């Protein structure tokens, strides 16, 4: 992470105060380099979207960043005033939301919304901003771009609206793009087109992308590194190839085990599933938050909070099984192939 363009360090985000405060993000750290893509995966409610909103400081009260650092090219964004942050949002860091229908202004035309973003960050005339808006619609391959400029969001399809969101996000050539489930509710063909567009613009502009998604297939194909979140924490961080080849954290192993696999023999047996539910972020249990659902938990897990353990230079895992000073029961440590010492398959 030493060369990371965007560096998030020990980020804590809470909603409310006192005993009923929701600890939505707890000690999250990650980095993404220029021209690379980091994937963030995890269950709904694990803190993925709140992490992205915290980076841009777009949290609505009572949400707030309690502590941590968000460094963009070495400069911490959290101490900046709101006026200074407005100069960063859209210009240096942009965001694509999962529902363009609610993200776009229904009372403004597509052209007005793209041109407004351009004029907010560039010293150009209205005519020049409109010309750039038309150019960006062409670049994201919107059909009939001259006509779309004067249409409203409700007149466009879901795929077209997401292309408009990409045009707005990339119109000021941002250094970082935060993409929060950008292909939700789109059919498979359109999903691939949107992701291809993001990859093309990333390569052209050198933009760093943080891709929040539930789609592990997309992560495997398009991300350099992966951060797996659970209960507001990153429980495993690794290069994508390493993580899919040999997942370390029991939660990551369970996520991958739940995927359909064409190599498995056909049967009526359901896919493996984790029992239970993620813990309440208001009343987080002591010890490891995954312990109540973990098939490899042992006596220390419910009482000791696991720390980040560096397995390699670019790989960490938050699990007591990998902490060198913790005595583990025999048969619980998995090898590179995901098998336990006693020969069983990790779920």
ABEGO torsion letter per residue (X at the ends): XAABABBBBGBBBBBEBEAABBBABBGBBBBBBBGBBBBBBEBBGAGAAAAAAAAAGABBOABBBABEBBBBGGBBAAABBAAAAAAABGAABBBBBABAAAABBAABBAAAAAAAAAAAABBBBAAAAAAAAAAAAAAAGBBGAAAAAABBAAABBAAAAAAAAAAAAAAAGBABBBBBGAABGBBAAAAAAAAAAAAAAAAAAGBBBBBBBABAAAAAAABABBBBBBGGBBABBBBAAAAAABBABAAAAAAAAABBBAABBBBABBBBBBBEBBBBAABBBBEBAAAAABAABBAAAAABBBBBBBABAABBBBBAAABAABBBBBGABBBAAGBBAAGBBBX
